[in-house]
């Protein structure tokens, strides 16, 4: 029962709403088939399929809210979960920030579904794993990776007459390749809606080259360097920053977008004028669900426009309190870039450092979005437009806000997985004065 049609989902949700005696009721029905294959030491280690469907019901008596979930869908079970939510609501204290369910909305469908991804089989996943393993085995390299794909649906309805239904697919692949002695490491990742856009044979060659080339890494003194961040490396910093474009935290003085004396930095120049970041649920490369978690329709909106703060996310409660229009939560992040590939950015660099990947990123100071983290899986010194030799990994202390003020050049944007989940379109970035604070022994 994991993939329901629109008619099937709507019939269940209408029954749930009809069962409720609360002042209002909302219900969300979601399900899907999640497939995966994991490989390590040049062999498949696990594979599996998770098939699940779940119903969540929220009811309210005034400002008292109750939520209950179930994964049984006969009439008796549907009524039972509604009654459970109502019992919990009657016991709950009033929520001072309660907002009534949205009224009836109009949604414009987005292209989030791929038949090819939905049709992936265990055999197809095994072939992808083998296409990663076989060339590594032939070159005496060691591959470890994970492919996870999802074929899902999501539907919601409420007692105000609102209803939405959408299907989506995604495939996310990562592979780390090591030399046999463990001194060299390379990494590659791919995040797609349509699995036919994913070429394992090409991707694995990237990780293999970096693994073979990164052995015998030399140490450089920590300091400020010109860096080229590959899109997957930059995603860790940029996606972290985008989580702080919330109007409430800015207005309450809790973010880098807070102004001294109160208010936020909406309309202010905070980055290089070449920085344009926006959200667009209909973007063909990174389509997103047409509504947010509150059921508000998503729209295309600039977030950073020529380096200026163009929009903040206003929750329904905070928009009401501040007298501002409420905005749907963003479903994707897109950053404009240039036309050059990462290789072309390297060719135009006199001296610098190529960073394949960043990881273990943590917040140091929310007021400046100062982050700390590590490079790994392929860090190289650039000289006269070429990768001269591998270097030991660094710990960095850097703010993506400062980083996006120190742009030298942007490359061509590509789809990557955001650290906080979802997908981004992000360019490789050539950045001056990137701060490395210490060396790391990890490869």
Order of alpha helices (4+ residues) and beta strands (2+ residues): alpha-beta-beta-beta-alpha-alpha-alpha-beta-beta-beta-alpha-beta-alpha-alpha-beta-beta-beta-alpha-beta-alpha-beta-beta-beta-beta-alpha-beta-beta-beta-beta
